[in-house]
Amino acid sequence: MFLHILTEPEKSAFLALASRLIGADADRADAEVALLAQLKAEMGIEADDLLESKDDITAIASHLLSHQSRVAALFELVGICHVDADYSAVEHDMIRELGRVWEITEEEIVAIENWVLRLMALMQQAKTLLDGEK
C-alpha cells in the first residue's frame, strides 16, 4: 500500500525484513507467504530476485533511511503479522525491535497496529459485500 515510496535498496531491505518476520514464529502460514508474493508484485520484484539476508535485523533495518520509509515498512510488516490472525509474541517482539532501531515510539507502533486492524476489518467487510453475503 505504501511501498511505492521506498527506494530500490529500501525495497530489498523491506523484503528481507518481511521474509524474516514471516519465518520468525517458525510457522510460515499460507496467508503470510501469499501476502509476501503480493508485496513483491506491488514492488515489481520477481520471486527469484529476493535473496535471504544473513544480516541481523538491525543491519537490514539500517537500509531504510527516512522516517517515512520506516513507518511505511512498519504498516506493511504489521499487516503481515496479522494476516494469519495470529500475531505471535515473536512477531510482536520483532516489531518492537524495529521500532527501537528506527526510533519509533511505542505509541506510534500501537497507532500503526490499530490502523492495520481497522483496515483489515474494512477489507473483510468489503469482501463480504463483494461476495453478496449478508
Legacy VTK file of the C-alpha trace (Angstrom):
# vtk DataFile Version 3.0
C-alpha trace
ASCII
DATASET POLYDATA
POINTS 134 float
0.000 0.000 0.000
2.791 2.417 0.913
5.672 0.544 -0.677
5.841 2.865 -3.677
7.676 5.436 -1.533
10.600 3.068 -0.892
13.770 3.328 -2.940
15.063 0.171 -4.640
17.586 -0.565 -1.837
14.848 0.065 0.744
12.532 -2.342 -1.089
15.179 -5.061 -0.901
15.694 -4.400 2.799
11.936 -4.389 3.394
11.556 -7.757 1.668
14.403 -9.214 3.722
12.671 -7.981 6.894
9.294 -9.285 5.719
10.769 -12.686 4.932
12.497 -12.768 8.302
9.240 -11.763 10.032
7.244 -14.479 8.271
9.706 -17.090 9.469
10.066 -15.593 12.946
7.424 -17.753 14.605
8.511 -20.934 12.783
5.071 -21.051 11.138
5.115 -19.799 7.559
1.343 -19.532 7.179
-0.020 -19.710 3.635
-1.635 -16.289 4.083
1.724 -14.768 5.050
3.511 -16.327 2.077
0.734 -15.167 -0.272
0.927 -11.641 1.122
4.702 -11.591 0.637
4.198 -12.604 -3.011
1.613 -9.831 -3.385
4.013 -7.277 -1.892
6.784 -8.406 -4.256
4.407 -7.950 -7.193
3.400 -4.500 -5.920
7.069 -3.505 -5.946
7.764 -5.148 -9.318
10.190 -7.664 -7.856
10.351 -11.203 -9.191
10.182 -14.002 -6.633
13.676 -15.150 -7.591
15.126 -11.652 -7.063
14.906 -11.897 -3.280
17.960 -13.282 -1.586
17.796 -14.137 2.078
19.913 -11.731 4.067
22.115 -13.298 6.683
22.467 -9.958 8.479
20.653 -9.355 11.747
17.511 -7.260 11.627
19.327 -4.175 12.921
21.702 -4.265 9.949
18.874 -4.885 7.493
16.728 -2.157 9.084
19.530 0.371 8.691
18.882 0.386 4.924
15.551 2.148 5.437
16.751 5.709 5.746
13.834 8.106 6.218
11.172 8.219 8.901
8.534 7.987 6.165
10.105 4.820 4.720
10.372 3.246 8.147
6.755 3.962 9.051
5.595 2.706 5.639
7.552 -0.503 6.230
6.011 -0.898 9.688
2.479 -0.553 8.275
3.213 -3.399 5.879
5.107 -5.545 8.395
2.323 -5.246 10.989
-0.111 -6.260 8.247
1.959 -9.381 7.629
1.864 -10.167 11.355
-1.926 -10.022 11.386
-2.766 -11.639 8.046
-2.879 -15.140 9.556
-4.873 -13.912 12.601
-2.006 -14.961 14.864
0.169 -12.051 15.978
2.714 -14.144 17.833
4.917 -12.939 20.676
7.966 -13.406 18.448
6.435 -11.213 15.734
5.410 -8.637 18.359
8.961 -8.537 19.703
10.438 -8.122 16.232
8.123 -5.176 15.508
9.171 -3.605 18.823
12.842 -4.180 17.997
12.404 -2.447 14.649
10.650 0.423 16.407
13.592 0.745 18.785
16.141 0.684 15.963
14.154 3.190 13.906
13.358 5.415 16.911
9.613 4.925 16.506
7.790 5.222 19.794
5.580 2.584 21.372
2.667 4.999 20.985
3.323 5.244 17.243
3.614 1.462 16.924
0.305 0.955 18.745
-1.323 3.538 16.443
0.023 1.653 13.409
-1.217 -1.677 14.801
-4.671 -0.234 15.466
-4.842 1.295 11.997
-3.892 -2.027 10.406
-6.594 -3.841 12.398
-9.210 -1.289 11.298
-8.084 -1.655 7.682
-8.302 -5.440 7.899
-11.834 -5.192 9.292
-12.822 -2.883 6.429
-11.267 -5.259 3.905
-13.265 -8.148 5.371
-16.421 -6.040 5.199
-15.706 -5.219 1.549
-15.131 -8.913 0.774
-18.459 -9.769 2.384
-20.231 -7.152 0.269
-18.455 -8.243 -2.909
-19.360 -11.864 -2.255
-23.026 -10.909 -1.739
-23.078 -12.252 1.812
-25.394 -10.714 4.369
LINES 1 135
134 0 1 2 3 4 5 6 7 8 9 10 11 12 13 14 15 16 17 18 19 20 21 22 23 24 25 26 27 28 29 30 31 32 33 34 35 36 37 38 39 40 41 42 43 44 45 46 47 48 49 50 51 52 53 54 55 56 57 58 59 60 61 62 63 64 65 66 67 68 69 70 71 72 73 74 75 76 77 78 79 80 81 82 83 84 85 86 87 88 89 90 91 92 93 94 95 96 97 98 99 100 101 102 103 104 105 106 107 108 109 110 111 112 113 114 115 116 117 118 119 120 121 122 123 124 125 126 127 128 129 130 131 132 133
